[in-house]
């Protein structure tokens, strides 16, 4: 595995670790019900989903698949 491949792997691994630290659905539901973020549960869930997608998109940007 080349240095570039190792770097890409670590970049994607770090993104997955970051995603696992996001709030769980019960936590999001509680925050939405308490109106902590100034919006309801559905909007809180939408924003969380967008954050996950953005984190993943940023992590794989410019990384090419390894031919098997």
MDTraj code that builds the backbone (N, CA, C; nanometers):
import mdtraj as md
import numpy as np

residues = "UNK UNK UNK UNK UNK UNK UNK UNK UNK UNK UNK UNK UNK UNK UNK UNK UNK UNK UNK UNK UNK UNK UNK UNK UNK UNK UNK UNK UNK UNK UNK UNK UNK UNK UNK UNK UNK UNK UNK UNK UNK UNK UNK UNK UNK UNK UNK UNK UNK UNK UNK UNK UNK UNK UNK UNK UNK UNK UNK UNK UNK UNK UNK UNK UNK UNK UNK UNK".split()
xyz = np.array([
    [0.0854, -0.1172, 0.0000],
    [0.0000, 0.0000, 0.0000],
    [0.0904, 0.1241, 0.0000],
    [0.0636, 0.2134, -0.0910],
    [0.1460, 0.3343, -0.1028],
    [0.1116, 0.4329, 0.0090],
    [0.1979, 0.5339, 0.0244],
    [0.1737, 0.6363, 0.1257],
    [0.0435, 0.7105, 0.0987],
    [0.0128, 0.7357, -0.0275],
    [-0.1108, 0.8047, -0.0650],
    [-0.2328, 0.7202, -0.0275],
    [-0.2256, 0.5906, -0.0539],
    [-0.3358, 0.5014, -0.0194],
    [-0.3557, 0.4947, 0.1318],
    [-0.2458, 0.4922, 0.2048],
    [-0.2543, 0.4914, 0.3511],
    [-0.3179, 0.6201, 0.4015],
    [-0.2790, 0.7314, 0.3422],
    [-0.3352, 0.8609, 0.3808],
    [-0.4848, 0.8659, 0.3525],
    [-0.5250, 0.8179, 0.2349],
    [-0.6667, 0.8147, 0.1981],
    [-0.7466, 0.7247, 0.2919],
    [-0.6892, 0.6096, 0.3254],
    [-0.7557, 0.5181, 0.4170],
    [-0.7782, 0.5850, 0.5521],
    [-0.6748, 0.6487, 0.6039],
    [-0.6857, 0.7148, 0.7340],
    [-0.7853, 0.8298, 0.7309],
    [-0.7915, 0.9014, 0.6191],
    [-0.8870, 1.0114, 0.6043],
    [-1.0304, 0.9589, 0.6125],
    [-1.0573, 0.8503, 0.5422],
    [-1.1920, 0.7929, 0.5435],
    [-1.2227, 0.7309, 0.6796],
    [-1.1244, 0.6659, 0.7415],
    [-1.1426, 0.6078, 0.8749],
    [-1.1776, 0.7161, 0.9761],
    [-1.1057, 0.8268, 0.9715],
    [-1.1308, 0.9363, 1.0641],
    [-1.2712, 0.9944, 1.0454],
    [-1.3169, 1.0001, 0.9206],
    [-1.4525, 1.0495, 0.8943],
    [-1.5558, 0.9559, 0.9550],
    [-1.5338, 0.8252, 0.9434],
    [-1.6276, 0.7296, 1.0022],
    [-1.6282, 0.7401, 1.1540],
    [-1.5131, 0.7594, 1.2134],
    [-1.5059, 0.7776, 1.3584],
    [-1.5825, 0.9027, 1.3985],
    [-1.5683, 1.0103, 1.3225],
    [-1.6396, 1.1349, 1.3511],
    [-1.7907, 1.1128, 1.3426],
    [-1.8349, 1.0400, 1.2420],
    [-1.9775, 1.0138, 1.2241],
    [-2.0328, 0.9346, 1.3424],
    [-1.9554, 0.8397, 1.3955],
    [-2.0040, 0.7596, 1.5080],
    [-2.0217, 0.8428, 1.6347],
    [-1.9627, 0.9600, 1.6398],
    [-1.9730, 1.0454, 1.7580],
    [-2.0913, 1.1416, 1.7507],
    [-2.1656, 1.1398, 1.6394],
    [-2.2853, 1.2224, 1.6289],
    [-2.3904, 1.1685, 1.7253],
    [-2.4900, 1.2484, 1.7530],
    [-2.5941, 1.2077, 1.8464],
    [-2.6759, 1.0908, 1.7917],
    [-2.7256, 1.0090, 1.8832],
    [-2.8115, 0.8972, 1.8455],
    [-2.9525, 0.9491, 1.8176],
    [-3.0357, 0.8647, 1.7585],
    [-3.1740, 0.9044, 1.7306],
    [-3.2498, 0.9430, 1.8585],
    [-3.2391, 0.8656, 1.9670],
    [-3.3086, 0.9090, 2.0895],
    [-3.2595, 1.0451, 2.1404],
    [-3.1300, 1.0708, 2.1284],
    [-3.0771, 1.2008, 2.1704],
    [-3.1324, 1.3120, 2.0814],
    [-3.1366, 1.2870, 1.9511],
    [-3.1909, 1.3863, 1.8584],
    [-3.3389, 1.4111, 1.8856],
    [-3.4123, 1.3039, 1.9151],
    [-3.5551, 1.3168, 1.9440],
    [-3.5746, 1.4045, 2.0681],
    [-3.4950, 1.3786, 2.1712],
    [-3.5058, 1.4561, 2.2946],
    [-3.4732, 1.6034, 2.2695],
    [-3.3658, 1.6288, 2.1945],
    [-3.3283, 1.7664, 2.1637],
    [-3.4371, 1.8356, 2.0825],
    [-3.4965, 1.7619, 1.9881],
    [-3.6034, 1.8179, 1.9056],
    [-3.7279, 1.8476, 1.9859],
    [-3.7622, 1.7555, 2.0759],
    [-3.8807, 1.7764, 2.1589],
    [-3.8620, 1.8933, 2.2553],
    [-3.7397, 1.9102, 2.3050],
    [-3.7100, 2.0207, 2.3968],
    [-3.6856, 2.1518, 2.3221],
    [-3.6853, 2.1415, 2.1888],
    [-3.6634, 2.2594, 2.1048],
    [-3.5284, 2.3260, 2.1349],
    [-3.4287, 2.2435, 2.1690],
    [-3.2961, 2.2932, 2.2039],
    [-3.2317, 2.3685, 2.0884],
    [-3.2500, 2.3182, 1.9678],
    [-3.1863, 2.3789, 1.8508],
    [-3.2761, 2.4814, 1.7825],
    [-3.3914, 2.5081, 1.8389],
    [-3.4835, 2.6040, 1.7794],
    [-3.5678, 2.5452, 1.6683],
    [-3.5730, 2.4123, 1.6620],
    [-3.6558, 2.3469, 1.5617],
    [-3.7039, 2.2137, 1.6184],
    [-3.7993, 2.1527, 1.5532],
    [-3.8557, 2.0268, 1.5991],
    [-3.7688, 1.9071, 1.5641],
    [-3.8189, 1.7899, 1.6016],
    [-3.7444, 1.6653, 1.5818],
    [-3.7153, 1.6377, 1.4347],
    [-3.8149, 1.6534, 1.3497],
    [-3.7949, 1.6219, 1.2077],
    [-3.6865, 1.7082, 1.1452],
    [-3.6875, 1.8370, 1.1754],
    [-3.5862, 1.9261, 1.1197],
    [-3.4488, 1.8963, 1.1797],
    [-3.4462, 1.8630, 1.3077],
    [-3.3211, 1.8246, 1.3726],
    [-3.2644, 1.6992, 1.3069],
    [-3.3514, 1.6031, 1.2781],
    [-3.3096, 1.4790, 1.2123],
    [-3.2573, 1.5069, 1.0718],
    [-3.3247, 1.5941, 0.9989],
    [-3.2798, 1.6316, 0.8640],
    [-3.1411, 1.6942, 0.8679],
    [-3.1199, 1.7847, 0.9623],
    [-2.9895, 1.8514, 0.9726],
    [-2.8801, 1.7513, 1.0084],
    [-2.9116, 1.6578, 1.0966],
    [-2.8149, 1.5558, 1.1350],
    [-2.7776, 1.4689, 1.0148],
    [-2.8785, 1.4299, 0.9373],
    [-2.8547, 1.3497, 0.8174],
    [-2.7652, 1.4249, 0.7187],
    [-2.7934, 1.5527, 0.7012],
    [-2.7109, 1.6343, 0.6116],
    [-2.5669, 1.6428, 0.6619],
    [-2.5482, 1.6493, 0.7928],
    [-2.4134, 1.6524, 0.8490],
    [-2.3381, 1.5230, 0.8200],
    [-2.4068, 1.4103, 0.8340],
    [-2.3444, 1.2807, 0.8052],
    [-2.3039, 1.2749, 0.6583],
    [-2.3957, 1.3141, 0.5710],
    [-2.3664, 1.3104, 0.4274],
    [-2.2506, 1.4033, 0.3914],
    [-2.2475, 1.5208, 0.4500],
    [-2.1411, 1.6166, 0.4225],
    [-2.0063, 1.5648, 0.4713],
    [-2.0037, 1.5040, 0.5883],
    [-1.8793, 1.4478, 0.6421],
    [-1.8271, 1.3379, 0.5500],
    [-1.9159, 1.2496, 0.5066],
    [-1.8756, 1.1407, 0.4175],
    [-1.8290, 1.1939, 0.2825],
    [-1.9020, 1.2905, 0.2283],
    [-1.8667, 1.3474, 0.0977],
    [-1.7288, 1.4133, 0.1035],
    [-1.7035, 1.4871, 0.2094],
    [-1.5745, 1.5540, 0.2256],
    [-1.4611, 1.4517, 0.2385],
    [-1.4884, 1.3416, 0.3095],
    [-1.3849, 1.2400, 0.3330],
    [-1.3420, 1.1698, 0.2049],
    [-1.4344, 1.1474, 0.1128],
    [-1.3997, 1.0717, -0.0081],
    [-1.3670, 1.1607, -0.1276],
    [-1.3765, 1.2901, -0.1097],
    [-1.3491, 1.3821, -0.2201],
    [-1.2050, 1.3634, -0.2712],
    [-1.1933, 1.3365, -0.3987],
    [-1.0622, 1.3221, -0.4621],
    [-0.9964, 1.1874, -0.4442],
    [-1.0643, 1.0936, -0.3781],
    [-1.0072, 0.9607, -0.3557],
    [-1.0619, 0.8668, -0.4620],
    [-0.9709, 0.8000, -0.5291],
    [-1.0095, 0.7057, -0.6340],
    [-1.0137, 0.5641, -0.5773],
    [-1.1022, 0.4826, -0.6324],
    [-1.1140, 0.3438, -0.5898],
    [-0.9902, 0.2650, -0.6296],
    [-0.9558, 0.1667, -0.5489],
    [-0.8424, 0.0805, -0.5792],
    [-0.8940, -0.0342, -0.6669],
    [-0.8290, -0.0548, -0.7790],
    [-0.8689, -0.1624, -0.8693],
    [-0.8379, -0.2968, -0.8047],
    [-0.9353, -0.3876, -0.8099],
    [-0.9157, -0.5195, -0.7497],
    [-0.8754, -0.6205, -0.8511],
])
top = md.Topology()
chain = top.add_chain()
for i, resn in enumerate(residues, 1):
    res = top.add_residue(resn, chain, resSeq=i)
    for name in ("N", "CA", "C"):
        top.add_atom(name, md.element.get_by_symbol(name[0]), res)
traj = md.Trajectory(xyz[None], top)
